[in-house]
Amino acid sequence: MEKIFKSKGMTTTEKWVIVFVLTFMCGTYLLLKEASVLCGFIVAIPFLISNYQRKYIIKENGDLWVKTVFGISQKATGVNCILYNPSAKGWQWRVRQMVVRYQNGLKKGFFPITPADPEGLIAALKEKNPGLELQYTYK
C-alpha cells in the first residue's frame, strides 16, 4: 500500500507577497495599457501551483516519488539518507528543511522536499527502508 503525503501550503507572508505582486502588475497594466506586463502571470501562476500542490508517494519497495499537478515526477530509488533541519528559518526555509539523498547502483542524487508532515514521512520511510540514515542538521 502506498503512503501519500501532501506538500506544505503557503505561509501568510507568501500570500501577501503574491497579492502585492498581482496588484502591482494589474496597476501597471492599467497605467501602461500594455499586454506584455501580464506575461509574468503566464510563468508565475503555473509555477506556484506546481510548487504548492506536490504529492510525496512512498511506494511498497521504499522508493519516494514526488509528483506535481502537471504530471512531472521525480523518483528517488534507494533512499539512503535524509538531512532534516526542523528549525530551518529564513528566506529559503523550504529548500533547507528536508533533503533526500538516494543511490541506486551508479545513479545517485538528492533533492529538497517540503512535506506538511515531515515526521510522518520520515517514519514511513524508515518503516520501508530500515537502513535509512537520518541526520539532524541545526544551523
RAJOJO-V879920 format. One record per run of one state. SS is the DSSP state (H for helix, E for strand, L for the rest). FROM is the first residue (numbers start at 0). TO is the last residue. If there is no record, write none. Layout:
SS_FROM_TO + SS_FROM_TO
This chain:
L_0_1 + E_2_6 + L_7_10 + H_11_31 + L_32_33 + H_34_51 + L_52_53 + E_54_57 + L_58_62 + E_63_66 + L_67_71 + E_72_75 + L_76_77 + E_78_83 + L_84_91 + H_92_96 + E_97_103 + L_104_105 + E_106_112 + L_113_113 + E_114_114 + L_115_116 + H_117_127 + L_128_131 + E_132_135 + L_136_138
